[in-house]
Amino acid sequence: MMVLVDTSIWSLALRRRPKHLSPEGETLKGELAELIREGRARLIGPIRQELLSGVREEAQFKQLRLRLLPFEDARLETRDYEEAARCSNICRAAGVAGSSVDFLICATSMKRRWPVFTTDRDFEKYALQLPIQLHAPRSASVKR
């Protein structure tokens, strides 16, 4: 099964220096590496944009862009954006707020039945309102 990898996981693995990773971070990074080896890690354009945004130095931007190049963006269609809006409306009616990108991730996850791999606790709230699954690292040592 494919796994939609959220910005928080990519950022942890690609932007943070190894010496700054906690044991949990190392486990999450290892899980991403395993998903990549298995050909199961998936990306969408808005996540790519979030990752590349805020990079201060052009050299870092280029390096990160090159590291992401092998990962093709899953194609998004009008229906995905409409479903994201519906997800936002459902969650808002239940008192759960979120970003447009988060709801696009939810819509992509739902349509393709891809679990979301994230450290963003907001997705736990979305999962109470929407039929999304969250991907947990296979290592039992990580608690979410």
Buried (B, 14 or more C-beta within 10 A) or exposed (E): EBBBBBBBBBBBBBBEEEEEBEEBBBBBBBBBEBBBEEEBBBBBEBBBEBBBEEBEEEEEBEEBEEBBEEBEBBEBEEEBBEBBEBBBEBBEEEEBEBEEBBBBBBBBBBBBEBBBBBBBEBBEBBBEBBEBBBBEBEEEEBEE
